C-alpha cells in the first residue's frame, strides 16, 4: 500500500493575507517497473492504485512514453482524466 505524507508551507500572518485560498496538493510517486508487465494483473493494479489514491500529480519511475500512454488509457476507462508530460509524470 502506498504511504501518504503531508507537508504545508508556513502560514502567513493575518495581515499578510493575499486572498489566495488554501488548497492541498496530493502528489504520488510510483515505481511502475516495466509497467506492471512482469506481474499478472500488474498493469491493472497500477491503474487501480492511482484511482484509489486519487492524486493530483503522479510521477513515474521506471517508465517510458508507451507505459505512460497505457496508464492514461487505463485511467480514462475508470473515468479519470490525467495528462502526460515529457517528464513522464501525469496530472489531472
N, C-alpha and C positions, 0 to 999 in steps of 0.2 A: 504494500500500500504506500502511495507517495506520502512524504511528510509535508507538513504545511508550516510555513513561517509567516511572520508578520513583522513589518517594520513601518515606522511612521516618522516623517520629518518633524523637527521641532516646531511646536505651535508658536504662532505669532502672538504678541500681546494684543489685547482687545483694541488698543488704539492704532494698531498697525493693520487691521483687517482690510484686505483689498477687495472684498466682495467675491472671492473665489470660494466655492463650496468644497468641503472635504469629500474626497472620494477614495475608496480603496481600489487598488490595482492588484489583481491576482495574477501572478506570474508562475508558470510551471516549467521546470527544466526536465526534459525527458530523454534518456538514452534509449533510442529505438534501434539498437544494434540489428543490422540487416533488415530493418523494417518489420521485425517480428517473423520473418520468413523461416527461421530455423525452429520455431515452436508451433505446434498445432494450435490454430486459432490465435496466433500471435498478432497478426495484423488487426483482427477484430478487437483483440484485447487492448491494443494501443488506443484505438478509437473509443472504445468503451470507457477507458480510464480518463481520457481527455474529456469526454462528455460528462462523466461523473463528477470530476473536479470543477469543470466549468471555468477555466482560467480565461483571463482577458488576453494574455500573451503566452505562447508556448515556444520555448527554444528547444531545438532537437540536436542531440549529439548522435554521431554515427549514422548520419542520414545523407540523402542526396536529393536532387530535384524530383526524380521519379517517386521516391518514397514519400516526399512531401505532398506530391500531387495525389498519390493513393490515399494518404491520410485526409487531405482536403475533401476528396470524393467520399470517403467513408464517413466523415463528419457531416457532409451535406446530406447523406442518406439518413442521418439521425436528426435532420432538421436544424443543424448548426452551420453557421456561415463563418468561416475564417478565411484569411487571405495570406498567401505565401509571399515571402520576401526572399531576396537573393541571399540573405544571411542564413537561410534555412530555418527561419522561425515563422510561426504562424500567429495570427492575431484576429480577433473578432472585429 
